[in-house]
Amino acid sequence: MVREILIWPDPVLKKKASPVAKVDDSIRGLIDDLFETMYAADGVGLAAPQVGVLKNVIVLDTSPRQPEARPVAMVNPVILSLEGAITYSEGCLSIPGEAEDVDRAAIVTVEYLDADGQSQTLRAEGLLAVAVQHETDHLKGTVFVDHISSLKRELIRKRMKRLKAERAEQREAPPA
């Protein structure tokens, strides 16, 4: 099921997500919904808090830009190590139409549970490394604009508030 993606500065996006105690059918259903929502929005990553669920669950699929990559769901991801540096122009499904350069680690090693509850470790580079860091930030209540200047952040905040107001108007308008 495609879920509504919260638009920043929604207060839920500033909250910390909770660890998942057990990977069960409800978590697998959430993972399916996250993938479906991410693909419908043409994204490469999505975190559960972005759809209003404060659980430590993210999904990633950078294969459109990294053909060797595979879709991956991560439950309770923990970054074990960060190496090197990269500046990447990041966007976010919760901040549509915006992109800014963010400094990240070029290589990341992350440990997580997969959709079967099995422990996995992944070493990611390039876009996948950036996406892992971006999505795990969401689990801590951080969005990519928290990594940019306050002036740029405030300009984006104003545009997102306008977008939210426009969307609310569209929902309230009677069908033509």
Steps between C-alpha positions, in 0.01 A plus 500: 500500500633844408504719809503878528850640542526768768632837382767674706479684739239253628578452874502118464813532284688647801419204728725201563374165380484197731686172455298212360473223762415224252486478121148363450225522239408856601861613442516310170174673398656836591806412289275413203313830542827695523630346177170562322488861625866564411457364147177698447689818598804410286737495797809296587432478874223542754489480880194397703478839678442662160163321486425577865621170649765553769673165454864435405426374148641628169492382140753579228528435128774686315500254207365757251830688547719215629419193286700271733282599799200301618194615695556465872280535808674576829345455842687660794796611282819595685788667321818324605756705309534801273790549257609776268296799395259590222286802426171397346203702379225349714127518466230352719150368441390706804650814345383466136664706229797602714863385485813628675860388534560300818835367625485129584733204541584336165489146642278371778474164673158434651360212704125432493229237508349398166130434434547147639651630824848378405805710591680642195797726439536716190794708378364770271671756278390805303127567471407197712733620780342847480149348502578283807621809690206713379236241599660413835500875574119488465492240779674753727265785411747664262431609142759596240426872539636473855841461329481826300517870587220651705423749221449226240304293752265791575434567130418132448278500813295787354458318167394179676244685714355648178492154341323352805241780490441443127456127553257560787297735279488239224374237744228734628387626158182336372547283191445686173 
